[in-house]
Amino acid sequence: MTADSVLPRRRVPGPEAPHDDLPLPKRRGYRYPAWRGAAAGLHGVGAVTVVLLALAAIGAMISEPVLIPSLAASAGVLHSAPTLPMAQPRSVVVAHLLGAAAGYVALALWQSTPWSAALAGGLTFAATTLARTPHSPACATAVVVVLQTPAPGRFVPLLLGATVVLVIGGFAASRVRRGAARYPVRWW
């Protein structure tokens, strides 16, 4: 017994089949005009740019580097997908702190090498998974710590402050544009 003998045969339309008997697709909802998508994109670009400029300005005022690559990636995640679990404040703040901790653990165990930086990134991913604070840019924070070896007494408070600025920027940006997804979905 084969499937062909049990299942009824249905005619599958091909390019040579007449199109008269094919049903037209039903309209499943309202599609936004193209300008609304462009407006949302411009809003996201503006929000990311403003928050990164704010971090750069804070760094310039205190003569410390506050803007690091992983925070730029976090800003992109936060403003492009504000409702995802990895964009929520708990994930952003805690994951970056776990990334810094993993970087300092790797520095304590090994020298500052690309190998130890890679291990710190993996350790960060494991820690954020266990803590239920998924945020992939935090892996880059661990790599920055291992390769740049910043002093923890200065770096960690700046990192904490920068992640709080990112969260506040996401909150403000979601309130500025009408119809934007509200950020955060949950604070903790």
C-alpha positions as CSV (number, residue, x, y, z in Angstrom):
1,M,0.0,0.0,0.0
2,T,1.4,3.4,-1.0
3,A,0.4,6.9,-0.1
4,D,-0.8,7.4,-3.6
5,S,-3.4,4.7,-3.3
6,V,-4.8,6.1,0.0
7,L,-4.7,9.8,-0.5
8,P,-6.9,11.4,-3.1
9,R,-5.2,12.9,-6.1
10,R,-5.5,16.7,-6.3
11,R,-4.6,18.6,-9.4
12,V,-1.6,20.9,-8.7
13,P,-1.7,23.9,-10.9
14,G,1.5,24.5,-12.9
15,P,2.5,27.2,-15.4
16,E,0.5,25.5,-18.2
17,A,-2.7,25.1,-16.1
18,P,-5.6,27.4,-16.5
19,H,-5.8,30.1,-13.9
20,D,-9.5,30.5,-13.8
21,D,-10.1,28.0,-11.0
22,L,-7.4,29.3,-8.7
23,P,-8.8,31.3,-5.8
24,L,-7.4,34.8,-5.3
25,P,-5.5,35.3,-2.0
26,K,-7.6,36.9,0.7
27,R,-6.6,40.2,2.1
28,R,-5.4,39.4,5.6
29,G,-5.1,42.8,7.1
30,Y,-4.0,46.3,6.5
31,R,-0.6,46.9,5.1
32,Y,1.1,50.0,6.2
33,P,2.2,52.4,3.4
34,A,5.9,52.4,2.7
35,W,6.4,55.8,4.3
36,R,5.4,54.4,7.7
37,G,8.1,51.8,7.5
38,A,10.6,54.5,6.5
39,A,9.5,56.7,9.3
40,A,9.9,53.9,11.8
41,G,13.4,53.2,10.4
42,L,14.4,56.8,10.6
43,H,13.1,57.0,14.2
44,G,15.2,54.0,15.1
45,V,18.3,55.4,13.4
46,G,17.8,58.7,15.1
47,A,17.3,57.1,18.5
48,V,20.4,54.9,18.2
49,T,22.5,57.8,17.1
50,V,21.3,60.1,19.9
51,V,21.9,57.5,22.6
52,L,25.4,56.7,21.3
53,L,26.2,60.5,21.0
54,A,25.1,60.8,24.6
55,L,27.5,58.1,25.7
56,A,30.3,59.7,23.7
57,A,29.5,63.1,25.3
58,I,29.5,61.6,28.8
59,G,32.8,60.1,28.0
60,A,34.2,63.4,26.8
61,M,33.0,65.2,29.8
62,I,34.6,62.8,32.3
63,S,37.6,62.0,30.1
64,E,36.9,58.3,30.2
65,P,35.9,56.0,27.3
66,V,32.2,55.2,27.9
67,L,31.2,54.2,24.4
68,I,32.5,50.7,23.6
69,P,31.5,48.5,20.6
70,S,29.3,46.2,22.6
71,L,27.2,49.1,23.8
72,A,26.7,50.2,20.2
73,A,25.4,46.7,19.4
74,S,23.1,46.8,22.5
75,A,21.7,50.1,21.3
76,G,21.0,48.5,17.9
77,V,19.2,45.6,19.5
78,L,17.3,47.7,21.9
79,H,15.9,50.1,19.2
80,S,15.3,47.6,16.4
81,A,13.5,45.0,18.5
82,P,12.4,46.6,21.8
83,T,10.0,43.8,22.7
84,L,12.4,40.9,22.5
85,P,13.6,39.4,25.9
86,M,17.2,40.3,25.0
87,A,16.3,44.0,24.8
88,Q,14.7,44.2,28.2
89,P,16.5,46.3,30.9
90,R,17.3,43.3,33.1
91,S,19.0,41.5,30.2
92,V,20.9,44.6,29.0
93,V,22.2,45.7,32.4
94,V,22.9,42.3,34.0
95,A,24.3,40.6,30.9
96,H,26.9,43.4,30.4
97,L,27.9,43.1,34.1
98,L,28.2,39.4,33.7
99,G,30.3,39.9,30.6
100,A,32.7,42.2,32.4
101,A,32.9,39.7,35.3
102,A,33.7,36.9,32.8
103,G,36.4,39.0,31.2
104,Y,38.0,39.7,34.6
105,V,37.8,36.0,35.5
106,A,39.6,35.2,32.3
107,L,42.2,37.8,33.0
108,A,42.8,36.3,36.4
109,L,43.2,32.8,35.0
110,W,45.1,33.6,31.8
111,Q,46.9,36.3,30.0
112,S,45.3,38.9,27.7
113,T,45.3,36.9,24.5
114,P,42.7,36.4,21.7
115,W,42.3,32.8,23.1
116,S,41.4,33.9,26.5
117,A,39.1,36.6,25.0
118,A,37.3,33.9,23.1
119,L,36.9,31.8,26.3
120,A,35.6,34.9,28.1
121,G,33.0,35.4,25.4
122,G,31.9,31.8,25.7
123,L,31.8,32.1,29.5
124,T,29.6,35.2,29.2
125,F,27.2,33.3,27.0
126,A,27.0,30.5,29.5
127,A,26.5,32.9,32.4
128,T,23.8,34.9,30.7
129,T,22.0,31.8,29.7
130,L,22.1,30.5,33.3
131,A,21.0,33.8,34.7
132,R,18.2,34.0,32.1
133,T,19.4,37.3,30.8
134,P,20.1,36.7,27.1
135,H,21.9,39.6,25.5
136,S,24.5,38.6,22.9
137,P,26.4,42.0,22.8
138,A,27.5,41.2,26.4
139,C,29.9,38.6,24.9
140,A,31.7,41.5,23.2
141,T,32.0,43.2,26.6
142,A,34.0,40.3,27.9
143,V,36.2,40.4,24.8
144,V,36.8,44.1,25.3
145,V,37.7,43.5,29.0
146,V,40.2,40.8,28.1
147,L,41.9,42.6,25.2
148,Q,41.9,46.1,26.6
149,T,42.4,45.2,30.3
150,P,40.6,48.2,31.8
151,A,40.8,48.8,35.6
152,P,37.7,47.2,37.1
153,G,37.2,50.1,39.6
154,R,36.7,52.5,36.8
155,F,35.3,50.3,34.0
156,V,32.5,48.5,35.9
157,P,30.7,51.7,37.2
158,L,31.0,53.3,33.8
159,L,29.6,50.2,32.2
160,L,26.7,50.1,34.6
161,G,26.0,53.8,34.0
162,A,26.2,53.3,30.2
163,T,23.7,50.4,30.2
164,V,21.3,52.5,32.3
165,V,21.7,55.4,29.8
166,L,20.8,52.9,27.0
167,V,17.7,51.7,28.8
168,I,16.6,55.3,29.5
169,G,17.2,56.2,25.9
170,G,15.1,53.2,24.8
171,F,12.3,54.2,27.2
172,A,12.3,57.8,25.9
173,A,12.5,56.9,22.3
174,S,9.5,54.6,22.6
175,R,7.4,57.4,24.1
176,V,8.4,60.0,21.4
177,R,7.0,58.3,18.3
178,R,3.2,57.6,18.2
179,G,2.5,53.9,17.5
180,A,6.0,52.7,18.4
181,A,6.3,49.5,20.4
182,R,6.5,50.4,24.1
183,Y,9.8,49.8,25.8
184,P,10.3,48.0,28.1
185,V,7.8,45.2,28.1
186,R,8.9,44.5,31.6
187,W,11.4,46.3,33.8
188,W,12.9,43.2,35.6
